[in-house]
Amino acid sequence: MTNEIIELLPSADLKAKIKNTNHQFAEEELLQIIYKYAPAFEARLSLLERFSKIASPDVSALAKAYIEYEKDNFNRFQDAPEGFVYELCIKETPDSYEEKYLCSSYNAALVCIDRFYEEYADFSKETEKTRYKILKRRVFSENGKFDEDAFAECVLGANKVVLEVSDHKNPADCELDTMCHECKKICPRRCDEVRFPCFAHNHAIIKYCDYKGKDCFGVNLCLTNECDGTEVEFYVIPLDSSAIRDHRFSDDFYDHQHIELPLATLATPEDLDETMRRNYFDFISFLNEQK
């Protein structure tokens, strides 16, 4: 099942590096790859269930805790007591305008998606990058106690496939001082760290997507000389940041991004537009002068 799990990783460059170096993942790491990178909700639960049947007792118990947590979140998301509405947000592409509609229930939001395409059949078309975000919101009344109104959200992809469910009102009731990625208790908030073989050299151009799904480019900076060949994330300076555009290169720290290795691929100067390419080489010259 290990090869099937590795195939979940979005980055082709990372998967090639794993194969070329024969990198081996621990059971805990394989579980995290399933939980973080399985592309859709049902597929994630199915893989977690299968993995729980072959994993060691501790890892199996954690996989089952994840399954119950995800199912519970989704069930509560769909349950809409009086005083709640669902806000449907439709983005056909990362650059398109976000359409918004209030719906009486989760199922009503799904029907609204169909009606949207019926109404705008001549102008709108679903794509593989189409995203539907459904927010569960509490309606404030004059006698109500003030609180944030966004209780949970569900993100769907093309064909209304559920990708993920997030419950904003389901905090971790934990009194431990241990960080979640360091804790070894069986808890749905536990998130063991995964180290991947690094496939990008210092100053390499990294391609990644922002939270809207739009392609972005940045410069990878290796911040230490004591590297064991593995990393959790890249330290990236976006090439469209104000520090790079305005040639305030000494301010690059303020515009940095932490990009997980599975979400990054390698790019070349030829992949950049003319302005971004020029800024990239100017930035690299600046960095070399600082050595």
C-alpha positions as CSV (number, residue, x, y, z in Angstrom):
1,M,0.0,0.0,0.0
2,T,3.0,2.3,0.4
3,N,3.3,3.0,-3.3
4,E,-0.4,3.9,-3.4
5,I,0.1,6.3,-0.6
6,I,3.1,8.0,-2.1
7,E,1.1,8.5,-5.3
8,L,-1.2,10.8,-3.3
9,L,1.5,13.4,-3.1
10,P,0.7,16.2,-5.6
11,S,4.4,17.0,-6.6
12,A,5.8,14.9,-9.4
13,D,9.3,16.2,-8.6
14,L,8.9,15.0,-5.0
15,K,7.7,11.6,-6.1
16,A,10.6,11.2,-8.5
17,K,13.0,12.1,-5.7
18,I,11.5,9.6,-3.3
19,K,11.9,6.9,-6.0
20,N,15.4,7.8,-6.9
21,T,16.6,7.9,-3.3
22,N,14.5,4.9,-2.2
23,H,13.3,7.1,0.7
24,Q,11.5,5.1,3.3
25,F,8.6,6.5,5.4
26,A,7.7,5.4,8.9
27,E,4.1,4.2,9.5
28,E,3.3,7.5,11.3
29,E,4.4,9.4,8.2
30,L,2.4,7.3,5.8
31,L,-0.7,7.9,7.9
32,Q,-0.1,11.7,7.7
33,I,0.4,11.6,4.0
34,I,-3.1,9.9,3.6
35,Y,-4.7,12.3,6.0
36,K,-3.2,15.5,4.4
37,Y,-3.0,14.7,0.8
38,A,-5.8,12.3,-0.2
39,P,-7.6,14.4,-2.7
40,A,-11.2,14.0,-1.6
41,F,-13.2,13.3,1.6
42,E,-14.6,9.9,0.9
43,A,-11.3,8.7,-0.6
44,R,-9.5,9.9,2.5
45,L,-11.8,8.0,4.8
46,S,-11.5,4.8,2.7
47,L,-7.7,4.9,2.6
48,L,-7.6,5.6,6.4
49,E,-9.9,2.6,7.0
50,R,-7.7,0.3,4.9
51,F,-4.5,1.6,6.5
52,S,-5.9,1.1,10.0
53,K,-6.3,-2.7,9.2
54,I,-2.6,-3.2,8.5
55,A,-0.9,-0.6,10.7
56,S,0.5,-1.2,14.2
57,P,-2.0,-0.8,17.1
58,D,-1.0,2.8,18.0
59,V,-1.1,4.0,14.4
60,S,-4.2,2.1,13.7
61,A,-5.9,3.7,16.7
62,L,-4.9,7.2,15.4
63,A,-6.2,6.4,11.9
64,K,-9.6,5.4,13.4
65,A,-9.6,8.6,15.5
66,Y,-9.2,10.6,12.3
67,I,-12.0,8.8,10.7
68,E,-14.5,9.4,13.5
69,Y,-13.4,13.0,13.8
70,E,-14.0,13.6,10.1
71,K,-17.4,11.8,10.0
72,D,-18.5,13.7,13.1
73,N,-17.6,17.0,11.6
74,F,-19.4,16.3,8.3
75,N,-22.6,15.1,10.1
76,R,-22.7,18.2,12.3
77,F,-22.0,20.4,9.3
78,Q,-25.1,19.0,7.6
79,D,-27.3,19.3,10.7
80,A,-28.8,22.8,10.6
81,P,-30.9,23.7,13.6
82,E,-33.1,26.8,13.6
83,G,-31.1,30.0,13.3
84,F,-28.5,28.8,10.8
85,V,-28.0,29.4,7.0
86,Y,-25.6,28.1,4.4
87,E,-23.6,30.5,2.3
88,L,-22.6,29.0,-1.1
89,C,-19.6,30.5,-2.8
90,I,-18.9,29.5,-6.4
91,K,-15.5,30.1,-8.2
92,E,-15.3,28.5,-11.6
93,T,-11.6,29.2,-11.8
94,P,-9.1,30.8,-9.4
95,D,-9.4,34.1,-11.2
96,S,-13.1,34.2,-11.7
97,Y,-15.5,36.4,-9.7
98,E,-16.9,34.6,-6.6
99,E,-20.7,34.2,-6.8
100,K,-22.5,34.0,-3.4
101,Y,-25.9,32.6,-2.5
102,L,-27.7,32.1,0.8
103,C,-29.3,28.6,1.2
104,S,-31.6,27.1,3.8
105,S,-29.6,23.8,4.1
106,Y,-26.6,21.9,2.9
107,N,-28.7,20.0,0.4
108,A,-30.3,23.3,-0.8
109,A,-26.7,24.5,-1.5
110,L,-26.1,21.5,-3.7
111,V,-29.3,22.1,-5.6
112,C,-28.3,25.8,-6.0
113,I,-25.1,24.7,-7.8
114,D,-27.2,22.9,-10.4
115,R,-29.6,25.8,-10.8
116,F,-26.7,28.2,-11.2
117,Y,-25.4,26.3,-14.2
118,E,-28.9,26.0,-15.6
119,E,-29.4,29.8,-15.3
120,Y,-26.0,30.7,-16.8
121,A,-25.5,27.9,-19.2
122,D,-24.3,30.3,-21.9
123,F,-21.7,31.9,-19.7
124,S,-20.6,29.5,-17.0
125,K,-18.9,26.1,-17.2
126,E,-17.4,23.9,-14.5
127,T,-13.7,23.2,-14.7
128,E,-11.3,20.9,-12.9
129,K,-10.3,23.9,-10.8
130,T,-13.9,24.9,-9.9
131,R,-14.4,25.1,-6.2
132,Y,-17.6,25.4,-4.2
133,K,-17.2,26.6,-0.6
134,I,-20.2,26.2,1.6
135,L,-20.1,28.2,4.9
136,K,-22.4,27.3,7.8
137,R,-23.4,30.6,9.4
138,R,-25.4,31.4,12.5
139,V,-28.0,34.1,12.0
140,F,-27.8,36.8,14.7
141,S,-30.9,37.9,16.5
142,E,-31.5,40.9,18.7
143,N,-31.6,38.8,21.8
144,G,-28.6,36.7,20.9
145,K,-25.1,36.7,22.3
146,F,-22.5,38.1,20.0
147,D,-20.2,35.5,18.5
148,E,-18.4,34.9,15.2
149,D,-21.1,33.6,12.8
150,A,-19.0,31.2,10.7
151,F,-19.4,27.8,12.4
152,A,-18.0,25.4,9.8
153,E,-17.2,25.1,6.1
154,C,-17.2,22.4,3.4
155,V,-15.2,22.7,0.2
156,L,-16.3,20.8,-2.9
157,G,-14.6,20.3,-6.3
158,A,-16.0,19.6,-9.7
159,N,-19.1,17.3,-9.8
160,K,-19.8,18.4,-6.2
161,V,-17.2,16.0,-4.8
162,V,-16.6,16.8,-1.2
163,L,-12.9,17.7,-0.7
164,E,-12.7,18.7,3.0
165,V,-14.8,19.7,5.9
166,S,-13.6,22.2,8.6
167,D,-15.4,22.7,11.9
168,H,-14.5,26.1,13.4
169,K,-16.4,25.4,16.6
170,N,-14.8,22.1,17.4
171,P,-11.6,23.2,19.3
172,A,-9.1,20.9,20.8
173,D,-9.9,20.4,24.4
174,C,-6.4,19.8,25.6
175,E,-4.5,21.1,28.6
176,L,-1.1,19.7,27.6
177,D,1.7,22.1,26.7
178,T,3.0,19.7,24.1
179,M,2.7,20.8,20.5
180,C,0.3,18.7,18.4
181,H,3.1,17.5,16.0
182,E,5.1,16.4,19.0
183,C,2.4,14.7,21.0
184,K,2.0,10.9,20.8
185,K,-1.5,10.6,22.4
186,I,-4.3,9.1,20.3
187,C,-6.1,12.4,19.4
188,P,-7.7,13.7,16.2
189,R,-5.5,16.8,16.5
190,R,-2.3,14.8,16.5
191,C,-0.2,15.6,13.4
192,D,3.2,13.8,13.3
193,E,5.8,15.6,11.3
194,V,6.7,14.2,7.9
195,R,10.2,14.8,6.5
196,F,10.6,14.4,2.7
197,P,13.7,14.1,0.6
198,C,14.6,17.6,-0.6
199,F,14.5,18.1,-4.4
200,A,15.2,21.8,-4.7
201,H,18.6,23.5,-4.4
202,N,19.3,26.9,-2.9
203,H,17.9,29.7,-5.1
204,A,15.8,27.2,-7.2
205,I,12.5,28.5,-8.7
206,I,9.6,26.9,-6.9
207,K,6.1,26.7,-8.4
208,Y,3.1,26.4,-6.0
209,C,-0.6,27.3,-5.7
210,D,-1.9,30.0,-3.4
211,Y,-5.0,29.5,-1.3
212,K,-7.2,30.4,-4.3
213,G,-5.6,27.7,-6.5
214,K,-3.7,30.2,-8.6
215,D,-0.2,29.3,-9.8
216,C,2.6,31.2,-8.1
217,F,6.4,31.3,-8.4
218,G,9.0,31.9,-5.7
219,V,12.7,31.5,-4.9
220,N,13.8,28.7,-2.5
221,L,16.2,29.8,0.2
222,C,18.2,27.3,2.2
223,L,18.6,28.8,5.6
224,T,21.1,26.4,7.1
225,N,24.2,24.6,6.0
226,E,23.5,21.7,8.3
227,C,21.0,19.8,6.1
228,D,20.5,16.1,6.2
229,G,18.8,16.1,2.8
230,T,15.3,16.1,4.1
231,E,12.8,19.0,4.7
232,V,9.3,19.5,5.9
233,E,8.7,22.7,3.9
234,F,10.5,25.2,1.6
235,Y,11.2,28.8,2.7
236,V,10.1,30.7,-0.4
237,I,10.2,34.3,-1.4
238,P,7.3,34.9,-3.8
239,L,8.5,36.5,-7.0
240,D,5.3,38.6,-7.1
241,S,5.9,40.0,-3.6
242,S,6.3,43.8,-3.2
243,A,9.9,43.3,-1.9
244,I,10.9,41.6,-5.2
245,R,8.8,43.9,-7.5
246,D,10.2,47.0,-5.8
247,H,13.8,45.6,-5.5
248,R,13.7,46.0,-1.8
249,F,15.6,42.7,-1.6
250,S,16.8,43.2,2.0
251,D,13.2,43.1,3.0
252,D,12.6,39.7,1.5
253,F,12.0,38.1,5.0
254,Y,8.7,40.0,5.4
255,D,7.2,38.4,2.3
256,H,8.3,34.8,2.7
257,Q,6.1,31.8,2.5
258,H,6.4,28.3,3.9
259,I,5.5,25.8,1.2
260,E,5.1,22.1,2.0
261,L,7.3,20.0,-0.2
262,P,4.3,17.9,-1.6
263,L,2.7,21.2,-2.8
264,A,5.8,22.4,-4.7
265,T,7.4,21.6,-8.1
266,L,10.5,22.9,-9.8
267,A,10.3,25.6,-12.4
268,T,12.8,27.3,-14.7
269,P,13.4,31.0,-15.7
270,E,11.6,30.2,-19.0
271,D,8.4,29.5,-17.1
272,L,8.4,33.2,-15.9
273,D,7.1,36.2,-17.7
274,E,9.6,38.8,-18.8
275,T,9.3,41.1,-15.7
276,M,9.4,38.2,-13.2
277,R,12.3,36.6,-14.9
278,R,14.3,39.9,-14.8
279,N,13.4,40.3,-11.1
280,Y,14.5,36.8,-10.4
281,F,18.0,37.2,-11.8
282,D,18.3,40.6,-10.1
283,F,17.4,39.0,-6.8
284,I,19.8,36.1,-7.3
285,S,22.6,38.6,-8.0
286,F,21.8,40.5,-4.8
287,L,21.9,37.2,-2.8
288,N,25.2,36.2,-4.3
289,E,26.7,39.6,-3.4
290,Q,25.8,39.0,0.2
291,K,27.9,35.9,0.6
